[in-house]
Amino acid sequence: MFKDNLLELRKYYNMSQEELAERIGVSRQTLSKYETGESLPDVEKCKAIAEVFGRSIDDLVSYEKEDGENLGLGIPPKGKHIFGMVKVGEKGQIVIPAKARKVFGINPGDNLIVLGDEGQGLAIIKETGLLDLLRRAKKEELI
C-alpha cells in the first residue's frame, strides 16, 4: 500500500524522484527503494512525505482503494473524502455510502439538511452540525 500510494502521489504531482528526495532529505536511491517496497521510511520521513503532499500519515501508509471508490483520483487530501458514486432513485432518493455514514456519524433517524449553490453543487450537513454552526456564529456576534 505505502509504495503504491507514494508512487501515485509523486506522479500525480508530476514530481521527479530527485525533487521529492530533496524535499524530504533522502537520496534518490533511498526514495526509489521506498517506491519499490525494498525498504520503508522511518516515522519522521513518513511525516515529511505526508506533509509534502498534504495527506495524513495514516492515509499514506494504509489507504487502500475499494472498487469504484475515489474515481481513480488517488489518495484524497487530509480531511477530504470521495466516497464513490450513488444513483438517484425514482423519487430523488440517494443512499449515502456506509463509509461516509461512519466517518460523519450519520445514523438512522438523523435529520440531514441539503444545501445548494448553482455554481458549486449540493452539500449535505447533519441538522445538529448546522445548528452548532449557527450557535457559534451568533455567539461570536455577541462578543
Biotite code that builds the C-alpha atoms (Angstrom):
import biotite.structure as struc

atoms = struc.array([
    struc.Atom([0.000, 0.000, 0.000], chain_id="A", res_id=1, res_name="MET", atom_name="CA", element="C"),
    struc.Atom([2.612, 2.572, 1.062], chain_id="A", res_id=2, res_name="PHE", atom_name="CA", element="C"),
    struc.Atom([4.786, 2.090, -2.008], chain_id="A", res_id=3, res_name="LYS", atom_name="CA", element="C"),
    struc.Atom([1.777, 2.328, -4.344], chain_id="A", res_id=4, res_name="ASP", atom_name="CA", element="C"),
    struc.Atom([0.432, 5.431, -2.601], chain_id="A", res_id=5, res_name="ASN", atom_name="CA", element="C"),
    struc.Atom([3.840, 7.121, -2.659], chain_id="A", res_id=6, res_name="LEU", atom_name="CA", element="C"),
    struc.Atom([4.372, 6.426, -6.350], chain_id="A", res_id=7, res_name="LEU", atom_name="CA", element="C"),
    struc.Atom([0.839, 7.529, -7.245], chain_id="A", res_id=8, res_name="GLU", atom_name="CA", element="C"),
    struc.Atom([1.159, 10.804, -5.330], chain_id="A", res_id=9, res_name="LEU", atom_name="CA", element="C"),
    struc.Atom([4.592, 11.609, -6.735], chain_id="A", res_id=10, res_name="ARG", atom_name="CA", element="C"),
    struc.Atom([3.360, 11.056, -10.286], chain_id="A", res_id=11, res_name="LYS", atom_name="CA", element="C"),
    struc.Atom([0.106, 12.931, -9.645], chain_id="A", res_id=12, res_name="TYR", atom_name="CA", element="C"),
    struc.Atom([2.121, 15.969, -8.557], chain_id="A", res_id=13, res_name="TYR", atom_name="CA", element="C"),
    struc.Atom([4.447, 15.497, -11.538], chain_id="A", res_id=14, res_name="ASN", atom_name="CA", element="C"),
    struc.Atom([7.451, 15.347, -9.219], chain_id="A", res_id=15, res_name="MET", atom_name="CA", element="C"),
    struc.Atom([10.668, 13.529, -10.026], chain_id="A", res_id=16, res_name="SER", atom_name="CA", element="C"),
    struc.Atom([12.284, 11.164, -7.544], chain_id="A", res_id=17, res_name="GLN", atom_name="CA", element="C"),
    struc.Atom([15.118, 13.684, -7.205], chain_id="A", res_id=18, res_name="GLU", atom_name="CA", element="C"),
    struc.Atom([12.720, 16.525, -6.339], chain_id="A", res_id=19, res_name="GLU", atom_name="CA", element="C"),
    struc.Atom([10.829, 14.557, -3.717], chain_id="A", res_id=20, res_name="LEU", atom_name="CA", element="C"),
    struc.Atom([14.001, 13.036, -2.260], chain_id="A", res_id=21, res_name="ALA", atom_name="CA", element="C"),
    struc.Atom([15.495, 16.505, -1.834], chain_id="A", res_id=22, res_name="GLU", atom_name="CA", element="C"),
    struc.Atom([12.350, 17.820, -0.138], chain_id="A", res_id=23, res_name="ARG", atom_name="CA", element="C"),
    struc.Atom([12.301, 15.025, 2.440], chain_id="A", res_id=24, res_name="ILE", atom_name="CA", element="C"),
    struc.Atom([16.067, 14.815, 2.938], chain_id="A", res_id=25, res_name="GLY", atom_name="CA", element="C"),
    struc.Atom([16.955, 11.438, 1.423], chain_id="A", res_id=26, res_name="VAL", atom_name="CA", element="C"),
    struc.Atom([18.827, 10.276, -1.667], chain_id="A", res_id=27, res_name="SER", atom_name="CA", element="C"),
    struc.Atom([17.048, 9.458, -4.911], chain_id="A", res_id=28, res_name="ARG", atom_name="CA", element="C"),
    struc.Atom([18.134, 5.839, -4.438], chain_id="A", res_id=29, res_name="GLN", atom_name="CA", element="C"),
    struc.Atom([16.516, 5.702, -0.998], chain_id="A", res_id=30, res_name="THR", atom_name="CA", element="C"),
    struc.Atom([13.281, 7.124, -2.398], chain_id="A", res_id=31, res_name="LEU", atom_name="CA", element="C"),
    struc.Atom([13.422, 4.550, -5.191], chain_id="A", res_id=32, res_name="SER", atom_name="CA", element="C"),
    struc.Atom([13.652, 1.809, -2.552], chain_id="A", res_id=33, res_name="LYS", atom_name="CA", element="C"),
    struc.Atom([10.558, 3.248, -0.835], chain_id="A", res_id=34, res_name="TYR", atom_name="CA", element="C"),
    struc.Atom([8.672, 3.131, -4.148], chain_id="A", res_id=35, res_name="GLU", atom_name="CA", element="C"),
    struc.Atom([9.694, -0.445, -4.955], chain_id="A", res_id=36, res_name="THR", atom_name="CA", element="C"),
    struc.Atom([8.936, -1.672, -1.443], chain_id="A", res_id=37, res_name="GLY", atom_name="CA", element="C"),
    struc.Atom([12.567, -2.662, -0.794], chain_id="A", res_id=38, res_name="GLU", atom_name="CA", element="C"),
    struc.Atom([12.532, -0.512, 2.319], chain_id="A", res_id=39, res_name="SER", atom_name="CA", element="C"),
    struc.Atom([10.197, 1.668, 4.351], chain_id="A", res_id=40, res_name="LEU", atom_name="CA", element="C"),
    struc.Atom([10.864, 5.164, 5.680], chain_id="A", res_id=41, res_name="PRO", atom_name="CA", element="C"),
    struc.Atom([11.000, 5.889, 9.387], chain_id="A", res_id=42, res_name="ASP", atom_name="CA", element="C"),
    struc.Atom([8.162, 7.838, 11.003], chain_id="A", res_id=43, res_name="VAL", atom_name="CA", element="C"),
    struc.Atom([9.857, 11.227, 10.512], chain_id="A", res_id=44, res_name="GLU", atom_name="CA", element="C"),
    struc.Atom([10.294, 10.608, 6.772], chain_id="A", res_id=45, res_name="LYS", atom_name="CA", element="C"),
    struc.Atom([6.693, 9.382, 6.521], chain_id="A", res_id=46, res_name="CYS", atom_name="CA", element="C"),
    struc.Atom([5.598, 12.610, 8.172], chain_id="A", res_id=47, res_name="LYS", atom_name="CA", element="C"),
    struc.Atom([7.701, 14.668, 5.753], chain_id="A", res_id=48, res_name="ALA", atom_name="CA", element="C"),
    struc.Atom([6.269, 12.818, 2.741], chain_id="A", res_id=49, res_name="ILE", atom_name="CA", element="C"),
    struc.Atom([2.715, 13.242, 4.027], chain_id="A", res_id=50, res_name="ALA", atom_name="CA", element="C"),
    struc.Atom([3.300, 16.981, 4.528], chain_id="A", res_id=51, res_name="GLU", atom_name="CA", element="C"),
    struc.Atom([4.715, 17.435, 1.020], chain_id="A", res_id=52, res_name="VAL", atom_name="CA", element="C"),
    struc.Atom([1.504, 16.018, -0.438], chain_id="A", res_id=53, res_name="PHE", atom_name="CA", element="C"),
    struc.Atom([-0.922, 17.443, 2.160], chain_id="A", res_id=54, res_name="GLY", atom_name="CA", element="C"),
    struc.Atom([-2.041, 13.985, 3.242], chain_id="A", res_id=55, res_name="ARG", atom_name="CA", element="C"),
    struc.Atom([-2.181, 12.246, 6.604], chain_id="A", res_id=56, res_name="SER", atom_name="CA", element="C"),
    struc.Atom([0.439, 9.650, 7.538], chain_id="A", res_id=57, res_name="ILE", atom_name="CA", element="C"),
    struc.Atom([-2.392, 7.178, 8.068], chain_id="A", res_id=58, res_name="ASP", atom_name="CA", element="C"),
    struc.Atom([-3.673, 7.642, 4.508], chain_id="A", res_id=59, res_name="ASP", atom_name="CA", element="C"),
    struc.Atom([-0.168, 7.483, 3.078], chain_id="A", res_id=60, res_name="LEU", atom_name="CA", element="C"),
    struc.Atom([0.561, 4.229, 4.894], chain_id="A", res_id=61, res_name="VAL", atom_name="CA", element="C"),
    struc.Atom([-2.802, 2.467, 4.902], chain_id="A", res_id=62, res_name="SER", atom_name="CA", element="C"),
    struc.Atom([-5.064, 3.980, 2.213], chain_id="A", res_id=63, res_name="TYR", atom_name="CA", element="C"),
    struc.Atom([-6.441, 1.225, 0.030], chain_id="A", res_id=64, res_name="GLU", atom_name="CA", element="C"),
    struc.Atom([-8.830, 1.876, -2.821], chain_id="A", res_id=65, res_name="LYS", atom_name="CA", element="C"),
    struc.Atom([-12.084, -0.021, -2.799], chain_id="A", res_id=66, res_name="GLU", atom_name="CA", element="C"),
    struc.Atom([-13.880, -0.912, -6.020], chain_id="A", res_id=67, res_name="ASP", atom_name="CA", element="C"),
    struc.Atom([-15.482, 2.199, -7.504], chain_id="A", res_id=68, res_name="GLY", atom_name="CA", element="C"),
    struc.Atom([-14.184, 4.384, -4.691], chain_id="A", res_id=69, res_name="GLU", atom_name="CA", element="C"),
    struc.Atom([-12.363, 7.626, -5.364], chain_id="A", res_id=70, res_name="ASN", atom_name="CA", element="C"),
    struc.Atom([-12.946, 7.558, -9.118], chain_id="A", res_id=71, res_name="LEU", atom_name="CA", element="C"),
    struc.Atom([-9.249, 6.971, -9.796], chain_id="A", res_id=72, res_name="GLY", atom_name="CA", element="C"),
    struc.Atom([-8.200, 10.270, -8.221], chain_id="A", res_id=73, res_name="LEU", atom_name="CA", element="C"),
    struc.Atom([-5.751, 8.822, -5.708], chain_id="A", res_id=74, res_name="GLY", atom_name="CA", element="C"),
    struc.Atom([-5.493, 9.490, -2.013], chain_id="A", res_id=75, res_name="ILE", atom_name="CA", element="C"),
    struc.Atom([-7.705, 12.444, -1.140], chain_id="A", res_id=76, res_name="PRO", atom_name="CA", element="C"),
    struc.Atom([-6.192, 15.427, 0.731], chain_id="A", res_id=77, res_name="PRO", atom_name="CA", element="C"),
    struc.Atom([-6.233, 15.272, 4.527], chain_id="A", res_id=78, res_name="LYS", atom_name="CA", element="C"),
    struc.Atom([-9.792, 15.583, 5.834], chain_id="A", res_id=79, res_name="GLY", atom_name="CA", element="C"),
    struc.Atom([-11.306, 15.299, 2.340], chain_id="A", res_id=80, res_name="LYS", atom_name="CA", element="C"),
    struc.Atom([-13.158, 12.233, 1.091], chain_id="A", res_id=81, res_name="HIS", atom_name="CA", element="C"),
    struc.Atom([-14.531, 10.773, -2.097], chain_id="A", res_id=82, res_name="ILE", atom_name="CA", element="C"),
    struc.Atom([-16.932, 8.012, -1.192], chain_id="A", res_id=83, res_name="PHE", atom_name="CA", element="C"),
    struc.Atom([-17.855, 6.922, -4.702], chain_id="A", res_id=84, res_name="GLY", atom_name="CA", element="C"),
    struc.Atom([-20.968, 7.372, -6.787], chain_id="A", res_id=85, res_name="MET", atom_name="CA", element="C"),
    struc.Atom([-24.594, 6.940, -5.840], chain_id="A", res_id=86, res_name="VAL", atom_name="CA", element="C"),
    struc.Atom([-27.571, 6.593, -8.140], chain_id="A", res_id=87, res_name="LYS", atom_name="CA", element="C"),
    struc.Atom([-30.593, 8.841, -7.768], chain_id="A", res_id=88, res_name="VAL", atom_name="CA", element="C"),
    struc.Atom([-33.799, 6.843, -7.413], chain_id="A", res_id=89, res_name="GLY", atom_name="CA", element="C"),
    struc.Atom([-37.199, 7.500, -8.989], chain_id="A", res_id=90, res_name="GLU", atom_name="CA", element="C"),
    struc.Atom([-38.252, 9.822, -6.168], chain_id="A", res_id=91, res_name="LYS", atom_name="CA", element="C"),
    struc.Atom([-34.886, 11.603, -5.923], chain_id="A", res_id=92, res_name="GLY", atom_name="CA", element="C"),
    struc.Atom([-33.572, 9.460, -3.069], chain_id="A", res_id=93, res_name="GLN", atom_name="CA", element="C"),
    struc.Atom([-29.906, 8.501, -2.707], chain_id="A", res_id=94, res_name="ILE", atom_name="CA", element="C"),
    struc.Atom([-28.177, 6.033, -0.419], chain_id="A", res_id=95, res_name="VAL", atom_name="CA", element="C"),
    struc.Atom([-25.268, 7.567, 1.470], chain_id="A", res_id=96, res_name="ILE", atom_name="CA", element="C"),
    struc.Atom([-22.343, 5.117, 1.343], chain_id="A", res_id=97, res_name="PRO", atom_name="CA", element="C"),
    struc.Atom([-21.659, 3.232, 4.590], chain_id="A", res_id=98, res_name="ALA", atom_name="CA", element="C"),
    struc.Atom([-18.130, 4.622, 4.885], chain_id="A", res_id=99, res_name="LYS", atom_name="CA", element="C"),
    struc.Atom([-19.483, 8.197, 4.634], chain_id="A", res_id=100, res_name="ALA", atom_name="CA", element="C"),
    struc.Atom([-22.097, 7.470, 7.301], chain_id="A", res_id=101, res_name="ARG", atom_name="CA", element="C"),
    struc.Atom([-19.380, 6.082, 9.577], chain_id="A", res_id=102, res_name="LYS", atom_name="CA", element="C"),
    struc.Atom([-16.929, 8.967, 9.063], chain_id="A", res_id=103, res_name="VAL", atom_name="CA", element="C"),
    struc.Atom([-19.603, 11.609, 9.677], chain_id="A", res_id=104, res_name="PHE", atom_name="CA", element="C"),
    struc.Atom([-21.571, 9.764, 12.350], chain_id="A", res_id=105, res_name="GLY", atom_name="CA", element="C"),
    struc.Atom([-24.801, 9.632, 10.361], chain_id="A", res_id=106, res_name="ILE", atom_name="CA", element="C"),
    struc.Atom([-27.259, 7.228, 11.951], chain_id="A", res_id=107, res_name="ASN", atom_name="CA", element="C"),
    struc.Atom([-30.797, 6.076, 11.109], chain_id="A", res_id=108, res_name="PRO", atom_name="CA", element="C"),
    struc.Atom([-33.264, 8.759, 12.148], chain_id="A", res_id=109, res_name="GLY", atom_name="CA", element="C"),
    struc.Atom([-30.780, 11.660, 11.865], chain_id="A", res_id=110, res_name="ASP", atom_name="CA", element="C"),
    struc.Atom([-32.049, 14.759, 10.079], chain_id="A", res_id=111, res_name="ASN", atom_name="CA", element="C"),
    struc.Atom([-29.912, 15.987, 7.195], chain_id="A", res_id=112, res_name="LEU", atom_name="CA", element="C"),
    struc.Atom([-30.110, 19.371, 5.511], chain_id="A", res_id=113, res_name="ILE", atom_name="CA", element="C"),
    struc.Atom([-29.444, 19.648, 1.781], chain_id="A", res_id=114, res_name="VAL", atom_name="CA", element="C"),
    struc.Atom([-27.844, 22.922, 0.730], chain_id="A", res_id=115, res_name="LEU", atom_name="CA", element="C"),
    struc.Atom([-27.250, 24.059, -2.838], chain_id="A", res_id=116, res_name="GLY", atom_name="CA", element="C"),
    struc.Atom([-25.215, 26.546, -4.802], chain_id="A", res_id=117, res_name="ASP", atom_name="CA", element="C"),
    struc.Atom([-25.861, 26.574, -8.542], chain_id="A", res_id=118, res_name="GLU", atom_name="CA", element="C"),
    struc.Atom([-22.159, 27.202, -9.213], chain_id="A", res_id=119, res_name="GLY", atom_name="CA", element="C"),
    struc.Atom([-20.752, 24.783, -6.619], chain_id="A", res_id=120, res_name="GLN", atom_name="CA", element="C"),
    struc.Atom([-23.299, 21.986, -6.325], chain_id="A", res_id=121, res_name="GLY", atom_name="CA", element="C"),
    struc.Atom([-25.027, 20.292, -3.412], chain_id="A", res_id=122, res_name="LEU", atom_name="CA", element="C"),
    struc.Atom([-23.914, 19.803, 0.181], chain_id="A", res_id=123, res_name="ALA", atom_name="CA", element="C"),
    struc.Atom([-25.441, 17.642, 2.877], chain_id="A", res_id=124, res_name="ILE", atom_name="CA", element="C"),
    struc.Atom([-24.979, 18.525, 6.537], chain_id="A", res_id=125, res_name="ILE", atom_name="CA", element="C"),
    struc.Atom([-26.367, 16.989, 9.696], chain_id="A", res_id=126, res_name="LYS", atom_name="CA", element="C"),
    struc.Atom([-29.020, 19.137, 11.317], chain_id="A", res_id=127, res_name="GLU", atom_name="CA", element="C"),
    struc.Atom([-27.023, 19.158, 14.564], chain_id="A", res_id=128, res_name="THR", atom_name="CA", element="C"),
    struc.Atom([-23.930, 20.341, 12.684], chain_id="A", res_id=129, res_name="GLY", atom_name="CA", element="C"),
    struc.Atom([-25.768, 23.289, 11.176], chain_id="A", res_id=130, res_name="LEU", atom_name="CA", element="C"),
    struc.Atom([-27.378, 24.224, 14.494], chain_id="A", res_id=131, res_name="LEU", atom_name="CA", element="C"),
    struc.Atom([-23.968, 24.160, 16.197], chain_id="A", res_id=132, res_name="ASP", atom_name="CA", element="C"),
    struc.Atom([-22.537, 26.346, 13.421], chain_id="A", res_id=133, res_name="LEU", atom_name="CA", element="C"),
    struc.Atom([-25.370, 28.851, 13.802], chain_id="A", res_id=134, res_name="LEU", atom_name="CA", element="C"),
    struc.Atom([-24.963, 28.936, 17.608], chain_id="A", res_id=135, res_name="ARG", atom_name="CA", element="C"),
    struc.Atom([-21.230, 29.623, 17.278], chain_id="A", res_id=136, res_name="ARG", atom_name="CA", element="C"),
    struc.Atom([-21.843, 32.365, 14.716], chain_id="A", res_id=137, res_name="ALA", atom_name="CA", element="C"),
    struc.Atom([-24.434, 34.010, 16.962], chain_id="A", res_id=138, res_name="LYS", atom_name="CA", element="C"),
    struc.Atom([-22.114, 33.738, 19.988], chain_id="A", res_id=139, res_name="LYS", atom_name="CA", element="C"),
    struc.Atom([-19.247, 35.402, 18.050], chain_id="A", res_id=140, res_name="GLU", atom_name="CA", element="C"),
    struc.Atom([-21.631, 38.182, 17.021], chain_id="A", res_id=141, res_name="GLU", atom_name="CA", element="C"),
    struc.Atom([-22.314, 38.914, 20.699], chain_id="A", res_id=142, res_name="LEU", atom_name="CA", element="C"),
    struc.Atom([-18.635, 39.162, 21.587], chain_id="A", res_id=143, res_name="ILE", atom_name="CA", element="C"),
])
